[in-house]
Amino acid sequence: MVHPPIRNIRDTHRELGFSLIEIMIALAVLSIGILGVASMQLSASRGNTSAAKLTFLYTIAADRVEKLMGLPYDAPLLSGTNPHTLAANADMIDNDMDGEIDEGDEVGAPNSAQIHLEWDALEDQDLEDTKTILVRVTQGTGGKRKTAELTYYRCMLN
């Protein structure tokens, strides 16, 4: 009868655990995965910041539309073909982003954060006896510029 070979006790110890190479490869794969998650987190953070800025600009535009809609149909702010703008210290916006609205020395923030509000009120553009009110709010300059535009229609009631 042939007996199976007897295994050396040292050979069984070698098969237990992981080698240093296996651990290093596992750490490399794990670190690549963590870098991918960190990159996704950065992208999500940038997207949220951009969305918050646009929401802020649309809130300013909607507020201005509500104020303009409360004016009489023939009000001076709802006439003319040139864009209407208000001075930075009279537009009801915190242009210099210091927490104070329309303080006397407010002239606007640096170009990267400055908010500009303007609107056009065009008469009889789409329908007779109506005004098309286009409110535009911009912030920033160049490639960093964000713009929010709202268009409303105001009809003349007899």
C-alpha positions as a printed Julia matrix, in Angstrom:
158×3 Matrix{Float64}:
   0.0     0.0     0.0
   1.37    3.36   -1.01
   1.03    6.15    1.47
   0.61    9.76    0.38
   3.69   11.87    0.94
   3.9    13.52    4.31
   3.76   17.26    4.08
   6.31   19.32    5.8
   4.95   21.6     8.51
   6.87   24.52    7.02
   5.01   24.14    3.69
   1.62   24.54    5.37
   2.72   27.8     7.01
   3.68   29.27    3.67
   0.15   28.87    2.33
  -1.42   30.81    5.17
  -1.97   34.61    4.77
  -1.1    36.95    1.94
   2.19   37.84    0.38
   3.51   41.39    0.37
   2.95   41.65   -3.41
  -0.72   40.7    -3.05
  -1.24   43.32   -0.35
   0.47   46.01   -2.45
  -1.69   45.2    -5.48
  -4.84   45.3    -3.36
  -3.83   48.68   -1.92
  -3.15   50.03   -5.43
  -6.6    48.94   -6.64
  -8.23   50.4    -3.51
  -6.42   53.74   -3.89
  -7.5    54.04   -7.56
 -11.09   53.45   -6.46
 -10.83   56.08   -3.72
  -9.41   58.6    -6.22
 -12.41   57.98   -8.48
 -14.84   58.6    -5.61
 -12.98   61.79   -4.64
 -13.19   63.03   -8.24
 -16.94   62.37   -8.31
 -17.33   64.26   -5.02
 -15.51   67.29   -6.46
 -17.69   67.26   -9.58
 -20.85   67.02   -7.51
 -19.71   69.89   -5.3
 -19.01   72.11   -8.33
 -22.4    71.23   -9.81
 -24.17   72.11   -6.56
 -22.34   75.43   -6.33
 -23.26   76.32   -9.91
 -26.9    75.38   -9.33
 -27.02   77.47   -6.14
 -25.68   80.51   -8.02
 -28.24   80.1   -10.8
 -31.04   79.68   -8.28
 -29.92   82.9    -6.59
 -29.97   84.75   -9.92
 -33.4    83.39  -10.86
 -34.71   84.45   -7.46
 -33.54   88.02   -8.13
 -35.12   87.93  -11.61
 -38.44   86.58  -10.28
 -38.48   89.26   -7.58
 -37.97   91.99  -10.2
 -40.71   90.51  -12.41
 -43.14   90.6    -9.5
 -42.29   94.25   -8.82
 -42.71   95.15  -12.5
 -46.0    93.28  -12.79
 -47.36   95.35   -9.9
 -46.81   98.6   -11.82
 -49.49  100.2   -13.99
 -49.4    99.22  -17.67
 -48.15  102.66  -18.76
 -45.53  103.1   -15.99
 -42.22  104.63  -17.17
 -40.29  101.53  -16.05
 -42.41   99.49  -18.48
 -41.81  101.64  -21.54
 -39.03  102.38  -23.98
 -36.83  100.16  -26.07
 -33.56  100.52  -24.17
 -32.77   98.1   -21.36
 -33.61   99.53  -17.95
 -31.05   99.25  -15.19
 -30.93  100.63  -11.67
 -27.9   102.01   -9.86
 -26.14   99.48   -7.65
 -27.23  101.41   -4.54
 -30.92  101.43   -5.57
 -31.65   98.02   -7.1
 -32.6    96.12   -3.92
 -29.69   93.66   -4.44
 -26.61   93.11   -2.31
 -24.25   93.84   -5.22
 -21.04   93.75   -3.2
 -22.05   90.59   -1.3
 -21.37   92.05    2.16
 -24.79   91.27    3.67
 -26.12   94.83    3.34
 -28.65   95.74    0.64
 -28.31   99.11   -1.13
 -26.0   100.87    1.28
 -24.93  104.33    0.12
 -21.43  103.38   -1.03
 -22.45  100.22   -2.84
 -21.03  100.25   -6.33
 -20.81   96.54   -6.94
 -18.46   93.72   -6.13
 -15.31   92.83   -8.03
 -16.09   91.72  -11.6
 -16.14   88.03  -10.68
 -19.08   88.47   -8.27
 -20.82   91.6    -9.54
 -24.54   91.23  -10.18
 -26.13   93.18  -13.03
 -29.91   93.49  -13.38
 -31.66   94.83  -16.47
 -35.0    94.48  -18.19
 -36.69   95.31  -21.48
 -40.38   96.07  -21.85
 -41.35   95.69  -25.5
 -44.86   96.72  -26.5
 -47.02   94.83  -29.01
 -44.26   92.34  -29.88
 -46.22   89.11  -29.89
 -49.79   90.25  -29.25
 -51.62   93.54  -29.53
 -52.06   95.49  -26.27
 -49.43   93.42  -24.47
 -45.93   94.08  -23.25
 -43.22   91.49  -23.32
 -41.07   91.92  -20.23
 -37.64   90.31  -20.38
 -35.68   90.39  -17.11
 -31.98   89.49  -17.3
 -29.67   89.0   -14.32
 -25.97   88.31  -14.89
 -23.11   87.62  -12.53
 -19.42   87.36  -13.35
 -17.43   88.02  -16.49
 -16.08   86.06  -19.42
 -16.35   82.28  -19.28
 -17.47   82.41  -15.63
 -20.58   84.46  -16.47
 -23.93   83.11  -15.3
 -27.15   84.54  -16.75
 -30.76   84.1   -15.7
 -33.52   85.34  -18.02
 -37.25   85.4   -17.4
 -39.87   86.49  -19.94
 -43.35   87.57  -18.88
 -46.27   89.05  -20.72
 -48.36   91.91  -19.42
 -51.68   92.73  -21.06
 -53.55   96.02  -20.93
 -56.82   95.61  -19.07
 -59.59   98.07  -19.93
